[in-house]
């Protein structure tokens, strides 16, 4: 089986959907961060006059909540970043496949004399596509396009 067969199919990936999801996850993390700050302020306000064992228990639960929300925010941001990385990887792979197809077409369309020259001196292919940068928060905008 020729190694170029894999290049004849496109990468199956929802490019737009991946970046939409990354933006949504990041926005949700922002909302949780705002809610976390608001809850902390409200808890501090409640504790100004509240003393005793229930106040101590309230502080412990509030600290647990703050820790849990922080972990959730970090997980959402990490997942958003992972979707952006998946977008980048899929784009780079699709561009690699498009480049391989273009080079194969160039080789096929060359004259017999040019093919003999290629055999003697080597075929000079155009430069491969450069890897794309990973989209970043919070917009996660595409950092490039497919090249054909």
N, C-alpha and C positions, 0 to 999 in steps of 0.2 A: 504494500500500500504506500503510495508516494506521500512524503511528509508535507507536501503542499495542500493535501486534501483538507486539512484542518483550517487552512486559510480561505477555503471556498465558502465557508459558512460564517454568518455574522454572530457576534456575541449577543446572546439573548439577555437583555438587561433593561430595566425601566430607568433610564437615565434621569428623566424629569422627576419621576416618582421618588427616586432615591434622595435627590436634593430637596424636594418638598418635605419628605419625611425628616431629613436632617434639620431643616428650618423649624418644623413643628416641634421636634424634640427639644431643640434649643430654646424656643419660645416658652414651652412648658416649664423648662428649668428656670427661666427668668421669672415666670409667674410664681413658681414655688419659692424662689429666693426672696421675692417681695413678700409673700405670705409668711415666710419664716421670720423675716425682720419684724413684720407687724405683730406676729404672735409673741415674739420675744418682748417687744415693747409693751404689749397688753399684759403679759405675765409679770413684768417688772412693776407695772402700775398696780396690779392687783396685790402684789406682795408688800407694797409700801405700808399698809396697815394690817396685813394678815400675818399673824404669828402663830406659833404652836406646831404640834405634830402634823396637822393637815397641811400647813404651809410648807413644812419640810418635805412632805410627800409630794406636794404640788411642784416644788422646785425640782425634785428628782425626775418626775414625769416630764416636766418641761425640758429638762436637759436631755432626756432620752428622745423626746420629740425633735429637738434641734439636731441631735446627732443623726437620727433617722432621715430627717429631711435633707441634711447635708449629704448623706450617702446617696439618696435618691437623685438629688441634683447632679452629683458627680456621675452617677450611672447614666442619666439622661444625656449629659454633655458627652460622655464617652461613646454612647450609642450614636449620637449625632455625628461625631467625628468618624466613627466606623463607617457610617453610610457615605460620608464624603470620601473616605478612603476607597470604599467599594466603587463609587462612581469613577474616581481617578483610575483605579485598576482596570475597570471595564473599558473606559475610554482609551487607555494606553494599549490594551490588548486589541481592541477593534482597530485602532490606528495601525498597529503592527500588522494585522491581517490585511488591511487595505493596502498598506505599503507592499507587502509580499505579493499581493495580486497585481499591483501596478508593475513591479519589477518583473514578474513572470510574463505579463503581457508585453513588456518592452523586449524581453528576450525572444519571445515567440515571433514578434513582428520584425525582427532584424533579418537582413538579407543573409544568404548563404555565406557570402564573403565576410560579412561582419561577424557571423557566428564562428567562422574559421579563425578570424583575428581574435575573437574573444577566447577561443580555445588556446591560442598561443600566448596572449598577453593578459587574459582575464577580462571579465566583464566589469565595467565601471558603472555601478549602480548609483542613483542619486542618494543623498544622505537620508538616513531613516528619520522618521518623525521624532522630535524631542518629547520626553515624558512631560505630561501636564502637571502643573502644581495642583495640590489638593485644595478644593474649595474650603474656605474658612468661615468661622462664625461671624456674625449671627446670620448673615445673608445667604451663605453657602451658594454663591453665584457660580455658574460654570466658568472654569478657567481656560477653556479652549473649546475646540470643536473637532468633529471627525474630519480627517483629511483623506482624500481619495485619490 
